[in-house]
Amino acid sequence: MRKPTKFGYAVKTRLLEMGQTQQWLCSEVSARTGLFLDSGYLYKILSNQREAATIRAAIKDILDLPDEGGENE
């Protein structure tokens, strides 16, 4: 199992604060972008196995996350 990145931790923390699930986030991203996103692909994005810039941008917008440098660490 890969360790989540700073971006991954920020996403999971924000979901907990909002009382929402990863499945909810996947649905919101898919509705907003028209792109496929399931929990497996989300895991790959959060652990930096996939870049998926459009999906990352949608996640930041939906969760109102700041745009920080070095988020892939």
Backbone as CSV, one residue per row, in Angstrom:
resi,resn,N_x,N_y,N_z,CA_x,CA_y,CA_z,C_x,C_y,C_z
1,MET,0.845,-1.183,0.000,0.000,0.000,0.000,0.885,1.238,0.000
2,ARG,0.564,2.149,-0.898,1.330,3.390,-0.991,0.842,4.406,0.035
3,LYS,1.761,5.238,0.436,1.440,6.287,1.403,0.763,7.457,0.684
4,PRO,-0.326,7.986,1.236,-0.977,9.149,0.612,-0.043,10.363,0.599
5,THR,-0.236,11.200,-0.384,0.541,12.436,-0.500,-0.082,13.515,0.379
6,LYS,0.550,14.682,0.416,-0.039,15.815,1.142,-1.416,16.139,0.581
7,PHE,-1.534,16.056,-0.743,-2.831,16.289,-1.380,-3.838,15.238,-0.925
8,GLY,-3.404,13.979,-0.854,-4.284,12.901,-0.402,-4.771,13.116,1.021
9,TYR,-3.865,13.508,1.899,-4.257,13.791,3.286,-5.224,14.975,3.359
10,ALA,-4.960,16.007,2.552,-5.833,17.181,2.558,-7.242,16.816,2.097
11,VAL,-7.335,15.969,1.065,-8.640,15.551,0.553,-9.387,14.751,1.608
12,LYS,-8.728,13.768,2.190,-9.389,12.922,3.188,-9.807,13.715,4.420
13,THR,-8.956,14.634,4.862,-9.278,15.471,6.019,-10.491,16.349,5.727
14,ARG,-10.502,16.946,4.544,-11.620,17.828,4.180,-12.923,17.044,4.064
15,LEU,-12.868,15.825,3.519,-14.068,15.002,3.438,-14.614,14.701,4.833
16,LEU,-13.731,14.407,5.778,-14.165,14.159,7.158,-14.810,15.402,7.761
17,GLU,-14.193,16.565,7.528,-14.746,17.820,8.048,-16.139,18.101,7.482
18,MET,-16.339,17.732,6.227,-17.613,17.974,5.562,-18.645,16.881,5.843
19,GLY,-18.190,15.767,6.420,-19.092,14.651,6.669,-19.495,13.935,5.389
20,GLN,-18.605,13.946,4.403,-18.886,13.318,3.112,-17.962,12.122,2.895
21,THR,-18.330,11.277,1.928,-17.567,10.081,1.620,-16.779,10.254,0.328
22,GLN,-15.847,9.339,0.092,-15.113,9.334,-1.165,-16.064,9.048,-2.319
23,GLN,-17.068,8.218,-2.099,-18.041,7.923,-3.149,-18.790,9.191,-3.553
24,TRP,-19.145,10.011,-2.584,-19.789,11.290,-2.872,-18.867,12.148,-3.728
25,LEU,-17.582,12.205,-3.362,-16.618,12.999,-4.111,-16.497,12.485,-5.539
26,CYS,-16.443,11.171,-5.705,-16.357,10.585,-7.048,-17.564,11.007,-7.886
27,SER,-18.739,10.959,-7.304,-19.963,11.352,-8.016,-19.934,12.825,-8.408
28,GLU,-19.495,13.666,-7.476,-19.428,15.104,-7.745,-18.425,15.421,-8.855
29,VAL,-17.264,14.796,-8.804,-16.239,15.027,-9.825,-16.743,14.553,-11.186
30,SER,-17.347,13.374,-11.223,-17.869,12.841,-12.489,-18.951,13.746,-13.063
31,ALA,-19.838,14.240,-12.211,-20.904,15.122,-12.672,-20.341,16.443,-13.195
32,ARG,-19.320,16.948,-12.552,-18.761,18.248,-12.914,-17.890,18.176,-14.164
33,THR,-17.127,17.078,-14.308,-16.166,16.996,-15.411,-16.630,16.119,-16.563
34,GLY,-17.554,15.214,-16.291,-17.951,14.249,-17.309,-16.956,13.116,-17.461
35,LEU,-15.955,13.080,-16.578,-14.927,12.041,-16.617,-15.254,10.937,-15.625
36,PHE,-14.838,9.719,-15.942,-15.046,8.583,-15.060,-14.124,8.696,-13.848
37,LEU,-14.667,8.463,-12.663,-13.864,8.419,-11.446,-14.527,7.463,-10.471
38,ASP,-13.780,6.437,-10.078,-14.261,5.525,-9.039,-13.246,5.518,-7.905
39,SER,-13.517,4.745,-6.860,-12.641,4.765,-5.683,-11.235,4.279,-6.003
40,GLY,-11.108,3.333,-6.920,-9.782,2.835,-7.297,-8.943,3.891,-7.991
41,TYR,-9.563,4.606,-8.918,-8.846,5.669,-9.627,-8.563,6.840,-8.691
42,LEU,-9.493,7.136,-7.787,-9.267,8.190,-6.799,-8.064,7.839,-5.923
43,TYR,-7.969,6.583,-5.503,-6.824,6.142,-4.703,-5.511,6.399,-5.459
44,LYS,-5.498,6.096,-6.746,-4.283,6.304,-7.536,-3.920,7.777,-7.627
45,ILE,-4.912,8.643,-7.692,-4.656,10.085,-7.719,-4.132,10.554,-6.359
46,LEU,-4.756,10.088,-5.281,-4.364,10.520,-3.936,-2.993,9.986,-3.525
47,SER,-2.572,8.866,-4.107,-1.258,8.308,-3.786,-0.224,8.623,-4.865
48,ASN,-0.580,9.535,-5.775,0.323,10.046,-6.802,0.765,8.992,-7.815
49,GLN,-0.066,8.007,-8.075,0.222,7.039,-9.123,-0.311,7.525,-10.466
50,ARG,-1.237,8.478,-10.430,-1.804,9.108,-11.625,-1.866,10.610,-11.388
51,GLU,-1.593,11.385,-12.442,-1.607,12.841,-12.320,-3.026,13.394,-12.426
52,ALA,-3.725,13.133,-13.529,-5.118,13.528,-13.721,-5.387,14.977,-13.314
53,ALA,-4.765,15.895,-14.019,-4.846,17.319,-13.669,-6.276,17.851,-13.632
54,THR,-7.106,17.442,-14.579,-8.495,17.921,-14.619,-9.272,17.455,-13.399
55,ILE,-9.071,16.204,-13.018,-9.770,15.661,-11.857,-9.249,16.301,-10.575
56,ARG,-7.933,16.499,-10.474,-7.361,17.177,-9.297,-7.940,18.583,-9.144
57,ALA,-8.044,19.304,-10.257,-8.590,20.658,-10.215,-10.049,20.637,-9.750
58,ALA,-10.817,19.669,-10.232,-12.218,19.555,-9.813,-12.314,19.227,-8.328
59,ILE,-11.452,18.341,-7.845,-11.443,17.981,-6.416,-11.139,19.223,-5.571
60,LYS,-10.123,19.988,-5.982,-9.771,21.209,-5.241,-10.928,22.185,-5.208
61,ASP,-11.625,22.302,-6.329,-12.754,23.232,-6.407,-13.926,22.755,-5.548
62,ILE,-14.262,21.492,-5.644,-15.386,20.934,-4.885,-15.137,21.023,-3.381
63,LEU,-13.919,20.699,-2.965,-13.589,20.690,-1.538,-13.049,22.025,-1.039
64,ASP,-12.915,22.997,-1.942,-12.391,24.311,-1.604,-11.019,24.205,-0.938
65,LEU,-10.128,23.452,-1.595,-8.768,23.272,-1.091,-7.865,24.341,-1.692
66,PRO,-6.887,24.822,-0.920,-5.946,25.817,-1.451,-5.039,25.193,-2.505
67,ASP,-4.572,26.004,-3.411,-3.633,25.559,-4.444,-2.228,25.733,-3.896
68,GLU,-1.625,24.633,-3.495,-0.298,24.687,-2.857,0.743,24.037,-3.724
69,GLY,1.967,24.536,-3.650,3.079,23.914,-4.343,3.524,22.689,-3.569
70,GLY,4.149,21.741,-4.262,4.677,20.541,-3.620,3.602,19.592,-3.129
71,GLU,2.451,19.615,-3.749,1.349,18.775,-3.281,1.547,17.299,-3.578
72,ASN,2.514,16.985,-4.430,2.736,15.589,-4.796,3.682,14.872,-3.861
73,GLU,4.140,15.530,-2.856,5.101,14.915,-1.924,4.411,13.983,-0.969
